[in-house]
Amino acid sequence: MLPFSAAAENNKRPILQILSKAFSGSSRILEIASGTGQHALFFAENLPHLDWRPSDLAEHLPAIDQRIVQADTVLDNLLAPIELDIGDLPWPVSSSDYEDAYDGIFTANSLHIISWPLVEAFFEGVGETLKPGGTLCVYGAFKYNGAFTTPSNEAFDKSLRDRDPESGIRDFEAVNALAEKIGLKLVADHPMPANNQLLVWTRG
């Protein structure tokens, strides 16, 4: 029985609507923290103009591989998942190497799970990896001006911190400051179902 994320299953179609526009001019996408691989499989199937590269910690790769093997169709644009630890810089990809050059990076429900130093490492990795003109899309819950958008998000934040004090819903302003530091410009902040957002930045 493969690992299954109900959240990934529920949010994949709303996310696809945004990614189909945000990545319309992209060709090669690196997904950070692919988890169960559900998003990778679905987006590769529905965005055939993109080469989609899943990545995650080593312990998650066998399940992603197995999900790809068990898929109903063979997707030439779904690349083999690679091991990538957000905090292990530099990432095993390089914007200077054509074979591993990415003009799009995507992650979902990751920044509130990892520690703040790893959030900082995430943006440092993006800065080293994303090509000029590329697009970064981040899906998840955020606070604005230090306030939660809903009581349910506040309760979710408490549950995260009870499990791991270093995790928690991030302040949009702090995250955007990290993005701006590496030369990204926010171009869209999309409200999403279940009190989430999909943030889109581009690199000049």
DOTORFI-589198 format. One record per residue: residue number from 0; y, x, z of N, C-alpha, C in turn. Coordinates in steps of 0.1 Angstrom, whole numbers, plus 5000, padded with zeros to 4 digits. Atoms other than C-alpha are relative to their C-alpha. Layout:
N
REC   nr  n_py  n_px  n_pz  ca_py  ca_px  ca_pz  c_py  c_px  c_pz
REC  NUM     Y     X     Z      Y      X      Z     Y     X     Z
...
//
This chain:
204
REC   nr  n_py  n_px  n_pz  ca_py  ca_px  ca_pz  c_py  c_px  c_pz
REC    0  4988  5009  5000   5000   5000   5000  5012  5009  5000
REC    1  4988  4992  5001   5033   5016   4989  5010  4995  5009
REC    2  4989  5004  4992   5063   5016   5012  5009  4991  4992
REC    3  4992  5011  5006   5085   4986   5004  5013  4997  5008
REC    4  4987  5003  4994   5122   4980   5011  5005  4986  4995
REC    5  4995  5014  5004   5132   4943   5012  5015  5001  4996
REC    6  4986  4999  5004   5169   4954   5011  5001  5005  4986
REC    7  4999  4995  5014   5164   4974   4979  4996  4989  4990
REC    8  5004  5011  5009   5146   4944   4963  5011  4990  4999
REC    9  4990  5010  5000   5174   4921   4973  5013  5004  4994
REC   10  4987  4996  5005   5203   4942   4963  5000  5007  4986
REC   11  5001  4993  5012   5190   4958   4931  5007  4993  4988
REC   12  4994  5007  5011   5203   4931   4907  5016  5000  5001
REC   13  4985  4998  4999   5239   4930   4921  5005  5014  4998
REC   14  4996  4986  5003   5240   4968   4921  5000  5003  4985
REC   15  5001  4998  5015   5228   4968   4885  5012  4995  4992
REC   16  4988  5006  5007   5257   4946   4874  5012  5010  5001
REC   17  4989  4990  4999   5281   4973   4887  4997  5013  4993
REC   18  5004  4988  5006   5262   5003   4876  5000  5000  4985
REC   19  5000  5001  5015   5259   4990   4840  5013  5003  4995
REC   20  4986  4997  5004   5297   4993   4838  5004  5014  5004
REC   21  4995  4987  4995   5303   5023   4860  4994  5012  4993
REC   22  5007  4989  5007   5277   5044   4842  4999  4998  4985
REC   23  5001  5003  5015   5283   5030   4807  5003  5012  4992
REC   24  4998  4988  5008   5296   5064   4796  4992  5012  5004
REC   25  5008  4989  4994   5271   5085   4815  4987  5001  4992
REC   26  5013  4998  5007   5238   5099   4803  4989  5005  5010
REC   27  5010  4994  4992   5221   5117   4832  5004  4997  5015
REC   28  4997  5004  4986   5220   5103   4868  4991  5007  5010
REC   29  5007  4995  4989   5210   5120   4900  5001  4989  5012
REC   30  5000  5009  4989   5199   5095   4927  4997  5008  5013
REC   31  5002  4993  4987   5202   5109   4963  4994  4990  5010
REC   32  5007  5008  4990   5178   5095   4990  4994  4988  4993
REC   33  5006  5010  5008   5157   5075   4966  4990  4991  5008
REC   34  5008  5008  4992   5135   5063   4994  4986  4995  4994
REC   35  5013  5005  5006   5107   5040   4981  4999  5001  4985
REC   36  5000  4999  5014   5117   5045   4945  5002  4987  4993
REC   37  4998  5013  5006   5123   5008   4939  5013  5000  4991
REC   38  4987  4999  5008   5159   5014   4927  4998  5008  4988
REC   39  5002  4991  5011   5149   5043   4905  4993  4993  4989
REC   40  5008  5007  5010   5123   5023   4887  5008  4989  4993
REC   41  4992  5012  5005   5145   4992   4883  5012  5004  4991
REC   42  4988  4996  5007   5176   5010   4872  4996  5007  4987
REC   43  5004  4993  5012   5158   5033   4847  4995  4990  4990
REC   44  5005  5010  5009   5141   5002   4832  5011  4992  4994
REC   45  4990  5009  5004   5173   4982   4829  5013  5008  4994
REC   46  4989  4992  5006   5197   5011   4819  4993  5011  4992
REC   47  5008  4990  5007   5177   5028   4792  5008  5011  4993
REC   48  4992  4989  5005   5206   5049   4780  5002  5012  5010
REC   49  4999  4989  4989   5204   5069   4813  4987  5007  5002
REC   50  5011  4993  4994   5180   5096   4823  5002  5000  5015
REC   51  4998  5002  4986   5175   5088   4859  4991  5009  5008
REC   52  5007  4991  4992   5164   5115   4884  5000  4996  5014
REC   53  5001  5003  4986   5152   5103   4918  4999  5014  5008
REC   54  5002  4989  4991   5153   5127   4948  5000  4995  5014
REC   55  5001  5003  4985   5145   5127   4985  4993  5012  5007
REC   56  5007  4990  4993   5129   5147   5012  4986  5001  4996
REC   57  5013  4998  5005   5095   5161   5005  4990  4989  5004
REC   58  5010  5010  4995   5076   5135   5026  5001  4987  4992
REC   59  4999  5013  5008   5089   5106   5004  4996  5001  4986
REC   60  5003  4998  5014   5081   5121   4970  4986  4994  4996
REC   61  5013  5006  5004   5044   5111   4969  5000  4985  4997
REC   62  4999  5015  5002   5052   5074   4973  5008  4997  4988
REC   63  4992  5003  5012   5079   5076   4946  4992  5003  4988
REC   64  5009  4996  5011   5055   5094   4923  4990  4989  4997
REC   65  5011  5010  5001   5028   5067   4930  5006  4987  4994
REC   66  4993  5012  5005   5053   5039   4923  5002  5001  4985
REC   67  4998  4998  5015   5061   5054   4889  4987  4999  4993
REC   68  5014  5001  5006   5024   5058   4881  4995  4986  4999
REC   69  5005  5014  5000   5017   5022   4890  5009  4990  4993
REC   70  4991  5009  5007   5046   5008   4870  4993  4994  4988
REC   71  5006  5007  5011   5038   4983   4843  5002  5007  4987
REC   72  4996  4993  5013   5056   5004   4816  5003  5014  5003
REC   73  4997  4986  4999   5060   5041   4810  5015  5001  4996
REC   74  4986  4999  5003   5097   5049   4811  5003  5015  4998
REC   75  4997  4986  5003   5106   5081   4793  5013  5005  5006
REC   76  4987  4996  4994   5141   5081   4809  4999  5001  5015
REC   77  5002  4999  4985   5127   5080   4845  4994  5014  5002
REC   78  5004  4986  4999   5125   5117   4853  4992  5002  5013
REC   79  5008  4997  4988   5101   5132   4879  5009  5002  5012
REC   80  4992  4998  4988   5115   5130   4915  5000  5015  5004
REC   81  4999  4986  4995   5127   5163   4930  5003  5000  5015
REC   82  4997  4998  4986   5128   5175   4966  5015  5004  5001
REC   83  4986  4997  4998   5164   5174   4978  5004  4996  5014
REC   84  4995  5002  4987   5176   5178   5014  5015  5001  5000
REC   85  4986  5001  5001   5212   5167   5016  5007  5012  5007
REC   86  4994  4989  4992   5220   5194   5042  4997  5014  4995
REC   87  5004  4987  5005   5203   5222   5023  5008  5004  4988
REC   88  4991  4997  5011   5232   5235   5002  4997  5015  4996
REC   89  4997  5009  5011   5234   5244   4974  4988  4992  4996
REC   90  5011  5009  5005   5213   5215   4960  4993  5007  4989
REC   91  5008  4994  5010   5185   5225   4936  5004  4995  4986
REC   92  4995  5004  5013   5207   5213   4907  5014  5007  4998
REC   93  4987  4993  5003   5238   5228   4890  5007  4994  4988
REC   94  4992  5005  5011   5266   5215   4869  5002  5010  4989
REC   95  4998  4990  5011   5267   5248   4850  4987  5002  4992
REC   96  5012  4999  5008   5231   5245   4838  4998  4987  4992
REC   97  5001  5012  5008   5228   5220   4809  4988  4992  5004
REC   98  5012  5008  4998   5193   5210   4817  5001  4992  5013
REC   99  4998  5007  4987   5203   5200   4853  5014  4995  5002
REC  100  4986  5004  4998   5238   5188   4846  5000  4985  5001
REC  101  4999  5014  4998   5246   5153   4859  5014  4995  4999
REC  102  4987  5006  5001   5275   5131   4849  5000  4987  5008
REC  103  5000  5012  4991   5265   5104   4874  4992  5003  5012
REC  104  5007  4999  4988   5254   5104   4910  5000  4987  5008
REC  105  5001  5013  4993   5242   5073   4930  4992  5002  5013
REC  106  5008  5001  4988   5231   5067   4965  5002  4986  5007
REC  107  4999  5013  4993   5224   5035   4985  4995  5001  5014
REC  108  5004  5002  4986   5222   5028   5022  4996  5014  5006
REC  109  5003  4987  4995   5223   5065   5031  5010  5005  5009
REC  110  4990  4993  4992   5256   5075   5046  5001  4995  5014
REC  111  5000  5005  4986   5252   5053   5076  4987  5003  5008
REC  112  5013  4996  4993   5217   5066   5083  5001  5015  5004
REC  113  4999  4985  4997   5226   5104   5082  5011  5002  5010
REC  114  4989  4996  4991   5248   5122   5106  5013  5003  4993
REC  115  4987  4998  5007   5285   5128   5099  5000  5014  4993
REC  116  5001  4987  5007   5279   5166   5092  4992  4999  4987
REC  117  5007  5001  5012   5254   5155   5066  5008  4992  4990
REC  118  4991  5006  5009   5279   5131   5051  5009  5010  4993
REC  119  4992  4989  5006   5302   5161   5047  4992  5008  4990
REC  120  5009  4992  5009   5273   5180   5032  4998  4993  4987
REC  121  5002  5009  5012   5267   5151   5008  5011  5002  4990
REC  122  4988  4998  5010   5302   5154   4993  5001  5014  4996
REC  123  5000  4987  5005   5300   5191   4992  4990  5002  4989
REC  124  5010  4999  5011   5268   5188   4972  5004  4993  4987
REC  125  4995  5007  5012   5284   5162   4949  5010  5009  4993
REC  126  4990  4992  5006   5313   5186   4944  4994  5012  4992
REC  127  5006  4989  5007   5289   5213   4933  4992  4996  4988
REC  128  5010  5005  5009   5268   5191   4911  5006  4991  4989
REC  129  4994  5009  5009   5289   5164   4894  5008  5006  4989
REC  130  4993  4994  5011   5302   5173   4860  5015  4994  5000
REC  131  4986  5006  5002   5340   5169   4852  4999  4987  4991
REC  132  5001  5013  5006   5345   5133   4841  4989  4991  5005
REC  133  5012  5008  4995   5314   5122   4860  5004  4989  5010
REC  134  4997  5011  4992   5311   5092   4882  4990  5000  5012
REC  135  5007  5001  4988   5299   5088   4918  5000  4986  5005
REC  136  5001  5014  4995   5286   5054   4931  4993  5000  5013
REC  137  5006  5001  4986   5279   5048   4968  4999  4986  5005
REC  138  5002  5013  4995   5264   5016   4981  4997  5000  5015
REC  139  5003  5002  4986   5264   5005   5017  5011  4993  5008
REC  140  4990  5007  4992   5284   4991   5046  5011  5010  5005
REC  141  4989  4992  4996   5318   5005   5056  5009  4993  5009
REC  142  4988  5006  4992   5346   5000   5082  5013  5003  4992
REC  143  4987  4998  5006   5382   4997   5071  5010  5000  5011
REC  144  4990  4998  4989   5411   5010   5093  4993  4999  5014
REC  145  5007  5000  4988   5385   5014   5120  4993  4987  5005
REC  146  5005  5013  4996   5374   4978   5120  4988  4996  4991
REC  147  5012  5005  5007   5341   4962   5110  5004  4988  4991
REC  148  4996  5011  5009   5343   4937   5081  4994  4987  5005
REC  149  5006  5013  4995   5320   4912   5099  4993  5003  5014
REC  150  5007  4998  4988   5304   4907   5133  4986  5005  4998
REC  151  5013  4995  5002   5270   4913   5118  4999  5015  4997
REC  152  5000  4986  5002   5280   4947   5106  5003  5008  5013
REC  153  4998  4994  4987   5292   4955   5141  4987  5001  5007
REC  154  5013  5000  4994   5258   4945   5154  4991  5010  4994
REC  155  5009  4990  5007   5241   4966   5127  5004  5014  5004
REC  156  4996  4987  4996   5262   4996   5137  4994  5003  5014
REC  157  5006  4998  4987   5251   4992   5173  4985  5003  4999
REC  158  5014  4997  5001   5215   4991   5163  4997  5013  4994
REC  159  5001  4987  5006   5219   5022   5142  5002  5011  5011
REC  160  4997  4990  4990   5235   5041   5170  4991  5000  5012
REC  161  5011  5001  4989   5209   5029   5196  4988  5008  4995
REC  162  5011  4993  5006   5183   5044   5173  5003  5015  4999
REC  163  4995  4986  5002   5203   5076   5165  5015  5000  5002
REC  164  4986  4999  4997   5237   5083   5181  5008  5006  4989
REC  165  4992  4993  5011   5247   5104   5151  5001  4992  4987
REC  166  4999  5009  5012   5243   5076   5126  5010  4989  5003
REC  167  4990  5011  4998   5265   5045   5121  5008  4998  4988
REC  168  4992  5004  5012   5287   5027   5096  5012  5009  5000
REC  169  4989  4990  5001   5313   5051   5083  5014  4993  4997
REC  170  4986  5005  5004   5351   5046   5080  5003  5004  4986
REC  171  4996  4997  5014   5361   5042   5044  5010  5011  4998
REC  172  4989  4990  5001   5392   5062   5049  4995  5014  5001
REC  173  5005  4987  4998   5373   5092   5062  4991  5004  4988
REC  174  5009  4997  5011   5347   5090   5034  5008  5003  4987
REC  175  4991  4998  5012   5374   5086   5007  5007  5014  5001
REC  176  4993  4987  4998   5392   5117   5022  4990  5011  4995
REC  177  5010  4990  5005   5360   5137   5016  4999  5000  4985
REC  178  5001  5001  5014   5358   5124   4981  5012  5006  4993
REC  179  4988  4995  5006   5394   5133   4973  5000  5015  5002
REC  180  5000  4985  4998   5389   5168   4987  4992  5007  4989
REC  181  5007  4994  5011   5364   5175   4959  5004  4996  4987
REC  182  4994  5003  5012   5386   5161   4933  4996  4986  4994
REC  183  5004  5014  5004   5373   5125   4931  5011  4990  5002
REC  184  4990  5011  4999   5395   5095   4925  4993  4987  5001
REC  185  5006  5014  4998   5385   5060   4938  5005  4991  4989
REC  186  4996  5009  5011   5385   5036   4908  4996  4986  5003
REC  187  5005  5014  4997   5367   5006   4924  4994  4999  5013
REC  188  5007  5003  4987   5356   4991   4957  4996  4986  4999
REC  189  5006  5013  5003   5333   4962   4949  4994  4994  5013
REC  190  5007  5007  4990   5324   4937   4976  4986  4996  4995
REC  191  5013  5003  5004   5287   4931   4975  4993  4991  5010
REC  192  5007  5009  4991   5262   4907   4991  4996  5007  5013
REC  193  5004  4995  4987   5251   4911   5027  5010  5010  5007
REC  194  4989  4992  4993   5285   4926   5038  5000  5015  4996
REC  195  5000  4986  5005   5281   4958   5017  5011  5001  4990
REC  196  4990  4996  5011   5304   4976   4993  4993  5009  4990
REC  197  5005  4990  5009   5298   4996   4962  5013  5008  4995
REC  198  4988  4992  5003   5324   5024   4959  4998  5009  4988
REC  199  5002  4992  5012   5330   5041   4926  5012  5010  4999
REC  200  4990  4990  5002   5348   5074   4922  4997  5007  4986
REC  201  5002  4992  5012   5354   5095   4890  5006  5013  5003
REC  202  4995  4986  4998   5360   5132   4887  5008  5004  4987
REC  203  4992  4996  5011   5389   5144   4866  4996  5013  4993
//
